[in-house]
Amino acid sequence: MIMDAMSETGTATRTEKIVFDEAFTLHHRTVFRAARSVVQDAMLAEDVTQEVFLRLHNNLDAIENEEMLRPWLIRVAINLARNTVRGNIRANTREDNYVKETSETSEATIEKDFEERERAKEVHRALSLIKEPLRSCLVLKQQGLSYREIAESLSLTETSIGTFVARARSEFVRHYGKIGGKTL
C-alpha cells in the first residue's frame, strides 16, 4: 500500500512537471516578447519571463484548461513588466552598455547603430503616445496573437480588438510622422 501511494505521488509530480516543461517550451518565446515589448530591454525581459514561469509553476493547478494558458501567461508577463518599468529597475544599464559597445566599434558601425537606435526611439515615442488598451492591442497583434488571444490577455471583448488595432495603427502612423518630422 505504501509503495502504491508513493508511486502515485511520483506519477503526479512527473505529470505536473511534463505539463510545466511543455508550457515552458511552447510559450517561453511569446512571454519573452510580451515582456520585452513593455520593458524594452532583453535582460529585464528575461527576468520578467523567469518570474512569469515561476508563478506558473506555483499556480499550475489554478489554470483550468490549456486554452487559457497562453493568455494567462501573457497577462502575467505584461503586468510584471509594467511593474518593473514603474519601479525603474536598472534604468541606466541600457545606456551604459550601449556606450561601452559603441566605443569598441568602427565609425561606420557607430553611425548605423545610432540611426537604428534613433529610429527605435522614434517608434517607442510614437507608441508611448498611444493610449491603453490600444497600444497593447497593437503590440500583441504585431507579435502574431489572434484577436481572441489578445482579448483574453487584456480582459477585453474579442469584437473590440479589431477596432482597437485599427485605431492604434492610425494613431501610430500619425504620431510617428510628427516625431520623424515628415507627414505620412
N, C-alpha and C positions, 0 to 999 in steps of 0.2 A: 504494500500500500504506500509506503513512504517513497519507494522508487517511482511509482506511478505519479504521485503528486509532484515529485521533483522533475520528472521528465516533462510533465505538462507545463510546469513553470518555465523550464528551459525552452520549450517549444514556443510559449507565448512571448518570451523575450526575443527569441530568434525571429519570430514573425514580425514583432514591432520593429526590430532593427532592419529587417528587409524592407518594410514599408518606409521607414525613415531614409534608408540608403537610396531607395528608388526615388523618393521625393527629392532628396538632395541632388541626385544625378539629373533628374528631369528638369528641375526648376532653379538650380543654382544660377545659371546664366541670366534668367529672367529676373530673379530677385536682385542680382548684382546690377543689372542695367537699370532697374527701377530705382535702386538706391543711388546709383551714380548720377541719374538724371536730376536728382534733388541736391546731392552734396557736391557734385562737380569735381570729385577727387577719387581716384581709383583706390587709394589706401583707405580712406574713410568709408568708401562704398563696400570694400571687403570687410571692414569691421562691422558695418551695419548688417551685411549679409550673414556673417557668422552669428551675430546676435539673433537675427531672424530664425536661423535654423536651430539655435539653442532653444528659442521659445517654441518652435515647432516640436522639438523633441520633448519638451516639458508639457506641451498641450496636445500631444498627438491624439489622445482619446477624445478631445473636445470637438475635433473635426469629424462630422458625421459621414460625409461622403467625399469621394475623390474629386468630384466636380468642384467642390468648394475649396479645395486645397490651394490651387493657383491664385484665385482671387484673395484668399486669406493671406497667403504669403506676400502678395504684392501690397495689400493694405498695411500689413505689419511693417514691410520694408519702407514704404512711404512715410508712415508715422514715425518710425525710428530715425529715418534720415532727416525728417523735419526737425525732430528733437535735437539731433546732432547739430544741424545748422543753427538752430536757435541758441544753442549753448556756445557757439563759436569755438568748437573744438579744433585745435590746430589750424587756425585761420591763416597764419603766416607761413606755414610749412610749404604750401604750393609755390608761393612766390620765391622763397629762399631756394628751393630745389631748382626752380626754373633758372634763376640767376646762375647757380653753380653749373648747370648743364650747358647753358649758352656760352659761358666763358671758355669752355673746352672745345667749342665747335668753330668751324670756319665762318668767315663773314657772310658768304652766300647762304649758308645754312641758318645763320643768325637772322638774316633778313627774311628768309622763308618762314622760319619759326615765328618771328614777330608778326608777320602778316597773318599767319594761321591763328595765332593767339588773339590778335585784334579782331579777326573775323569771328572767332568763338566768343569773345567778349560781347561783340555786337549782337550775336544770336542770343546770348544769355540775357543781355539787357532787354532785348525785344521780348523774350519770353517772360522776364520779370514784370513787364508792363501789362501782361495778360492776367486777368483776374482768375481766381479759382472758381469753379472747378474746370473752367475752360482750358487752362494751362495743363492741368494733369491729364485731361482727356486727350489733348493733342500729343503730349509726350508719350502716353501709353499707346496711342494709336500708331505713332511713329515706330514704336518698339514692336509692333506687329500683333497687339492684342485685338481680339474681336470686340465688338460693341458690348456683347454680353459680359465678357470678362472685365471690361472697363467699368461697366455698370455695377457689377458685383464688387469690384475692388474699391470703388469710390462711394458705394451705397447710393447710387443714383438709379433712375429708371432707364431701362435699355432704350426706350423710344426717344429719350432726350439726348443720347450720346451723339448721334449723327449731327444734330443741330449744334451741339457744343463744339464738336470738332470743326465743323464748317465755320462757325463764328471765330473760333480760336485761330484758324488758318488765316482768315481775312484780317484779323487784328494783328497777327504776327507779320503779315506782309506789309500792312500799314506802318507798324512800329519799326520794322527792320528798315524800310525805305527811309524813314525820317532819321534814324540813327546813322545809317550809312551815307546820308547826305544826298540820296538820289530818290526820285519818285518812281515807285514801281507800279 
